[in-house]
Amino acid sequence: MAAYNKFNQFVEDLCKKVHNLDTDTLKVMLTNTAPAATNAVKTDVTEISAGFGYSAGGTQAVFFSGAQTSGTFKLVLADVTFTGAGGSIGPFRYAVLYNDTPTSPADPLIAWWDYGTAITVTNGNSFSVDLDQAGGVFTLT
């Protein structure tokens, strides 16, 4: 399983009401350049080129549930799948979750996953970013 990493700015953005994780449009984009915990917005990360089944800005991570139980909030999103069409997607090593709704700051970052090695999705094949429906994308306590 890919390693989950949180962007530092996400914590401050939550406290300043930048995110509404129940209703905002969250997306996953792909990059082959290592993100840094200090990145804050989408433009801080170098996205792979669009084409062959990959759209600029990535793909929406559809909201599944977000609720708290005994003081712990768990965000659950549907997996995001990228399918090569007419060519290959990538290479990429990282999947980045960001919020596409806010305009100030625009496209704030949430987290990223490191797959440990570069991946290329060839024509007709698919790659899914597993957003862990059982454990959630993340929990806040």
QUIVENFEN-V483265 format. One record per pair of residues at least 24 apart in sequence whose ideal C-beta (glycine too) atoms are under 10 Angstrom apart, sorted by the first residue. I is the first residue (numbers start at 1). J is the second residue. If there is no record, write none. Layout:
{{I & J} {I & J}}
This chain:
{{1 & 113} {1 & 115} {1 & 130} {1 & 132} {2 & 93} {2 & 94} {2 & 95} {2 & 112} {2 & 113} {2 & 114} {2 & 115} {2 & 116} {2 & 129} {2 & 130} {3 & 94} {3 & 112} {3 & 113} {3 & 114} {3 & 115} {3 & 116} {4 & 97} {4 & 111} {4 & 112} {4 & 113} {4 & 114} {4 & 131} {4 & 132} {4 & 135} {4 & 137} {4 & 138} {5 & 34} {5 & 35} {5 & 36} {5 & 37} {5 & 94} {5 & 96} {5 & 111} {5 & 112} {5 & 113} {5 & 114} {6 & 37} {6 & 97} {6 & 109} {6 & 110} {6 & 111} {6 & 112} {6 & 138} {7 & 35} {7 & 36} {7 & 37} {7 & 38} {7 & 39} {7 & 40} {7 & 41} {7 & 44} {7 & 45} {7 & 96} {7 & 97} {7 & 98} {7 & 108} {7 & 109} {7 & 110} {7 & 111} {7 & 112} {8 & 36} {8 & 37} {8 & 38} {8 & 39} {8 & 40} {8 & 109} {9 & 37} {9 & 38} {9 & 39} {9 & 40} {9 & 41} {9 & 44} {9 & 105} {9 & 108} {9 & 109} {9 & 110} {10 & 37} {10 & 40} {10 & 97} {10 & 98} {10 & 99} {10 & 108} {10 & 109} {10 & 110} {10 & 111} {10 & 138} {11 & 140} {12 & 40} {12 & 108} {13 & 40} {13 & 41} {13 & 99} {13 & 102} {13 & 105} {13 & 108} {13 & 109} {13 & 110} {14 & 108} {14 & 110} {14 & 140} {16 & 105} {16 & 108} {17 & 102} {18 & 99} {18 & 101} {18 & 102} {18 & 104} {18 & 105} {18 & 108} {19 & 75} {19 & 99} {19 & 101} {19 & 102} {19 & 108} {19 & 110} {20 & 66} {20 & 99} {20 & 101} {20 & 102} {21 & 63} {21 & 66} {21 & 73} {21 & 75} {21 & 77} {21 & 99} {21 & 110} {21 & 137} {21 & 138} {21 & 140} {22 & 63} {22 & 65} {22 & 66} {22 & 67} {22 & 75} {23 & 63} {23 & 66} {23 & 101} {24 & 63} {24 & 99} {24 & 100} {24 & 101} {24 & 102} {24 & 108} {25 & 60} {25 & 61} {25 & 62} {25 & 63} {25 & 98} {25 & 99} {25 & 100} {25 & 101} {25 & 102} {26 & 58} {26 & 60} {26 & 61} {26 & 62} {26 & 63} {26 & 75} {26 & 77} {26 & 80} {26 & 97} {26 & 98} {26 & 99} {26 & 100} {26 & 101} {26 & 110} {26 & 131} {26 & 137} {27 & 55} {27 & 57} {27 & 58} {27 & 59} {27 & 60} {27 & 61} {27 & 80} {27 & 96} {27 & 97} {27 & 98} {27 & 99} {27 & 100} {27 & 101} {27 & 107} {27 & 110} {28 & 57} {28 & 58} {28 & 59} {28 & 60} {28 & 61} {28 & 77} {28 & 79} {28 & 80} {28 & 81} {28 & 82} {28 & 95} {28 & 96} {28 & 97} {28 & 98} {28 & 110} {28 & 111} {28 & 112} {28 & 113} {28 & 129} {28 & 131} {29 & 54} {29 & 55} {29 & 56} {29 & 57} {29 & 58} {29 & 59} {29 & 80} {29 & 92} {29 & 94} {29 & 95} {29 & 96} {29 & 97} {29 & 98} {29 & 100} {29 & 107} {29 & 109} {29 & 112} {30 & 54} {30 & 58} {30 & 59} {30 & 80} {30 & 82} {30 & 89} {30 & 90} {30 & 91} {30 & 92} {30 & 93} {30 & 94} {30 & 95} {30 & 96} {30 & 115} {30 & 119} {30 & 121} {30 & 127} {30 & 129} {31 & 58} {31 & 92} {31 & 93} {31 & 94} {31 & 95} {31 & 96} {31 & 112} {32 & 90} {32 & 91} {32 & 92} {32 & 93} {32 & 94} {32 & 118} {32 & 119} {32 & 120} {33 & 92} {33 & 93} {33 & 94} {34 & 93} {34 & 94} {34 & 112} {34 & 114} {35 & 93} {35 & 94} {35 & 95} {35 & 96} {35 & 109} {35 & 111} {35 & 112} {35 & 113} {35 & 114} {36 & 112} {37 & 109} {37 & 112} {39 & 96} {39 & 98} {39 & 109} {39 & 112} {40 & 105} {40 & 107} {40 & 108} {40 & 109} {41 & 98} {41 & 99} {41 & 102} {41 & 105} {41 & 106} {41 & 107} {41 & 108} {41 & 109} {42 & 96} {42 & 98} {42 & 99} {42 & 100} {42 & 105} {42 & 106} {42 & 107} {42 & 108} {42 & 109} {43 & 105} {43 & 106} {43 & 107} {43 & 109} {44 & 96} {44 & 98} {44 & 107} {44 & 109} {45 & 94} {45 & 96} {45 & 98} {45 & 107} {45 & 109} {45 & 112} {46 & 94} {47 & 92} {47 & 96} {48 & 89} {48 & 90} {48 & 91} {48 & 92} {48 & 93} {48 & 94} {49 & 89} {49 & 90} {50 & 89} {51 & 85} {51 & 86} {51 & 87} {51 & 88} {51 & 89} {52 & 82} {52 & 83} {52 & 84} {52 & 85} {52 & 86} {52 & 87} {52 & 88} {52 & 89} {52 & 90} {52 & 121} {52 & 122} {52 & 123} {53 & 81} {53 & 82} {53 & 83} {53 & 84} {53 & 85} {53 & 86} {53 & 87} {53 & 88} {53 & 89} {53 & 121} {53 & 123} {53 & 124} {53 & 125} {53 & 126} {53 & 127} {54 & 82} {54 & 83} {54 & 84} {54 & 85} {54 & 87} {54 & 88} {54 & 89} {54 & 90} {54 & 92} {54 & 121} {55 & 82} {57 & 98} {57 & 100} {57 & 107} {58 & 82} {58 & 95} {58 & 96} {58 & 97} {58 & 98} {58 & 100} {58 & 129} {59 & 129} {60 & 100} {61 & 95} {61 & 97} {61 & 98} {61 & 100} {61 & 110} {61 & 129} {61 & 131} {61 & 137} {62 & 131} {64 & 131} {64 & 133} {64 & 136} {64 & 137} {65 & 133} {65 & 136} {66 & 136} {66 & 137} {67 & 136} {68 & 139} {68 & 140} {68 & 141} {69 & 139} {70 & 141} {71 & 140} {71 & 141} {72 & 136} {72 & 139} {72 & 140} {72 & 141} {73 & 136} {73 & 138} {73 & 139} {73 & 140} {73 & 141} {74 & 132} {74 & 134} {74 & 135} {74 & 136} {74 & 137} {74 & 138} {74 & 139} {74 & 140} {74 & 141} {75 & 110} {75 & 131} {75 & 136} {75 & 137} {75 & 138} {75 & 139} {75 & 140} {76 & 131} {76 & 132} {76 & 133} {76 & 134} {76 & 135} {76 & 136} {76 & 137} {76 & 138} {77 & 129} {77 & 131} {77 & 132} {77 & 133} {77 & 136} {77 & 137} {77 & 138} {78 & 131} {78 & 133} {79 & 128} {79 & 129} {79 & 130} {79 & 131} {79 & 132} {79 & 133} {80 & 127} {80 & 128} {80 & 129} {80 & 130} {80 & 131} {81 & 121} {81 & 126} {81 & 127} {81 & 128} {81 & 129} {81 & 130} {82 & 119} {82 & 121} {82 & 125} {82 & 126} {82 & 127} {82 & 128} {82 & 129} {83 & 121} {83 & 123} {83 & 124} {83 & 125} {83 & 126} {83 & 127} {83 & 128} {84 & 120} {84 & 121} {84 & 122} {84 & 123} {84 & 124} {84 & 125} {84 & 126} {84 & 127} {85 & 121} {85 & 123} {85 & 124} {86 & 123} {86 & 124} {87 & 121} {87 & 122} {87 & 123} {88 & 120} {88 & 121} {88 & 122} {88 & 123} {88 & 125} {89 & 119} {89 & 120} {89 & 121} {89 & 122} {89 & 123} {89 & 125} {89 & 126} {89 & 127} {90 & 118} {90 & 119} {90 & 120} {90 & 121} {90 & 122} {90 & 127} {91 & 117} {91 & 118} {91 & 119} {91 & 120} {91 & 121} {92 & 118} {92 & 119} {92 & 120} {92 & 121} {92 & 127} {93 & 117} {93 & 118} {93 & 119} {94 & 118} {94 & 119} {95 & 119} {95 & 127} {95 & 128} {95 & 129} {95 & 130} {95 & 131} {96 & 129} {97 & 129} {97 & 131} {97 & 137} {97 & 138} {110 & 137} {110 & 138} {111 & 137} {111 & 138} {113 & 137}}
